[in-house]
Structures are given as structure tokens and as C-alpha cells.
Amino acid sequence: MKLGRVEVVLDYIVDLDNPDMVQHAKDAIFSDIGNIYPNDLDTIIHVNEDGHGLEESDIPEFLREDEDDD
């Protein structure tokens, strides 16, 4: 079994000491997702092979249930 991650990758670098900047970035991400969905959502969803430190038990139960149906 080769483990990896399916993740949403959308981020902005911010000054964490600036709460207005942090909120602006959050709002921008929300807007970006709204503009992407449903047409190009695959552009921000990435599948990465990354077995470092991952174990089969890390797979969420709801995904393992789907595997049992095969």
C-alpha cells in the first residue's frame, strides 16, 4: 500500500501580527473557492505521494468503508 494525501492547496503568506491582513487573506480564499467552484475545483485539489510518517490507520474510517464495498 502506497499512502499519500489528497489536499486542498490554496494559501497566502501573511503577517500573523496583522489581524486585518489575516482576515483579508481568509476572505480572499473564501472568494477564490467561490469563484473556482464548481468549474475548476480540481485546480486546487492535489494528490501527493507522501508516506512519510503515515500509517494505514491514519486513513479516515469513511474512506475505508468505501474500500470494503469493492
N, C-alpha and C positions, 0 to 999 in steps of 0.2 A: 504494500500500500504506500502510495506517494501522497504525503499530506501537503496542503497549501492553504491559501486564503483567497476568498472572494471578498473584495472590499470596495467601498466607495472612496474614490480618491478625488478630493476637491478641497483645496486649502489655500489659505492666505497667510503670509508671515505678518505678524502684528507685534506691537509693543504692548506687552501684557500689563504694563504700568499705566496704560492709557485706556480706560474703560470705554470711552467713546469710540476709539479705533476698533476695539474688540467687538463692540456691538455692531459697528458698521460692517465689519467682516462677516459677522453672523448673518446680518441682513442680506449681504451680497451673496452668501452661499445659499440662503433660502431662495433668493431671487433667481440665482443660477439654476438651481434644481427645478424651479417652476418653469423656467424658460426651456430647459432641456427635456423635461418630461412631457409627453411620452415618446417623443420622436427620436432623440439621440441619447437615451439613458445609458446605452452601452458604452458611450464615450467616457463615462466616469466610473464604470464598474470594471474592475481589473481582477484577473485571476493570476495569482502569483504562486509559483512553487516555492515553498518556504517551510521545510520540515524541521527547521532548527528549533528544538525545544517543544515541538508539538507531539501530542500523543493521540491515538485513536479516541481515547476518552474525552478529548477536547471537542470532538465533533458534537454539535448540539443534538439532543435527542430527536427533535422533529425531523432532522435530516437523516438520522439513522433509521427512523420508522419508514421513510420512503425507500430506503435500501432493502428493507425486509419485504416490500411489496414486489420486488423484481423477481 
